[in-house]
Amino acid sequence: MYLSKEVKEGIFEKHGKSKKNTGSAEGQIALFTYRIQHLTEHLKRNQKDFNTERSLVRLVGKRRSLLDYLMKKDIMRYRAIVKELGLRK
C-alpha cells in the first residue's frame, strides 16, 4: 500500500504538532496533498479510471475546505502551510 503507518506518522510529525495529533488542520492538509499527488500520478497512467478521478476531485474539495477554514481562523498558519507545501489557489 502506498500510505503506510510510518508515512502517515512522518507527515503528521512534520506538518502537525506531533505524530499523534492527526486532527490538526495543517496535518490533514498535508495528508490530503500527499494523497492528491499519488492519485494524480495514477491518473496520468490510467486516464479512463473515472472512480479515481472522482475520488481526486473529492479530495481536492476537502483540502480546499480545510484551507478556507484555516484562512478564516488564522491567516499566518494558512500562509505557512501554503508556502511549505507549495500550494497555490
Legacy VTK file of the C-alpha trace (Angstrom):
# vtk DataFile Version 3.0
C-alpha trace
ASCII
DATASET POLYDATA
POINTS 89 float
0.000 0.000 0.000
1.235 3.464 -0.834
0.346 5.017 2.512
1.858 3.059 5.371
1.596 3.898 9.049
5.170 5.249 9.089
4.485 7.596 6.171
1.366 8.960 7.887
3.215 9.482 11.154
6.005 11.250 9.296
3.553 13.605 7.603
1.791 14.430 10.871
5.080 14.843 12.726
6.430 17.241 10.103
3.320 19.343 9.493
1.203 18.794 12.598
2.189 19.375 16.164
3.160 15.728 16.771
2.738 12.356 15.102
-0.256 11.598 17.339
-2.036 14.886 16.572
-3.974 13.763 13.499
-6.719 16.343 13.926
-4.726 19.482 13.201
-5.735 21.274 10.030
-2.123 21.501 8.840
-1.599 17.766 9.244
-4.795 16.919 7.401
-3.982 19.327 4.573
-0.528 17.775 4.221
-2.014 14.264 4.178
-4.590 15.259 1.554
-1.803 16.811 -0.532
0.209 13.580 -0.386
-2.834 11.545 -1.435
-3.701 14.017 -4.222
-0.184 13.743 -5.643
-0.409 9.948 -5.575
-3.802 9.901 -7.321
-2.608 12.407 -9.912
0.298 10.141 -10.837
-2.110 7.188 -11.050
-4.420 9.108 -13.379
-1.534 10.037 -15.677
-1.058 6.315 -16.327
-4.768 5.346 -16.282
-6.763 8.070 -17.994
-10.023 6.092 -18.039
-10.147 5.356 -14.309
-13.161 7.505 -13.546
-13.624 6.279 -9.972
-10.153 7.502 -9.076
-10.859 10.768 -10.856
-13.977 11.245 -8.735
-12.004 10.476 -5.572
-9.375 13.005 -6.601
-11.970 15.734 -7.111
-13.491 14.992 -3.682
-10.061 15.149 -2.009
-9.271 18.465 -3.663
-12.603 19.814 -2.386
-11.896 18.622 1.159
-8.446 20.203 1.092
-9.898 23.456 -0.243
-12.469 23.496 2.567
-9.771 22.991 5.194
-7.636 25.713 3.627
-10.610 28.102 3.634
-11.275 27.282 7.297
-7.642 27.856 8.200
-7.571 31.147 6.291
-10.594 32.426 8.251
-9.278 31.119 11.581
-5.585 32.061 11.446
-4.075 33.673 8.347
-0.482 33.148 9.499
-0.926 29.369 9.828
-2.617 29.369 6.410
0.261 31.216 4.769
2.818 28.951 6.434
1.215 25.704 5.253
0.614 27.012 1.718
4.238 28.085 1.444
5.547 24.857 2.974
3.534 22.589 0.663
3.909 24.791 -2.404
0.175 25.171 -2.980
-1.458 27.897 -4.984
-5.062 28.952 -5.347
LINES 1 90
89 0 1 2 3 4 5 6 7 8 9 10 11 12 13 14 15 16 17 18 19 20 21 22 23 24 25 26 27 28 29 30 31 32 33 34 35 36 37 38 39 40 41 42 43 44 45 46 47 48 49 50 51 52 53 54 55 56 57 58 59 60 61 62 63 64 65 66 67 68 69 70 71 72 73 74 75 76 77 78 79 80 81 82 83 84 85 86 87 88
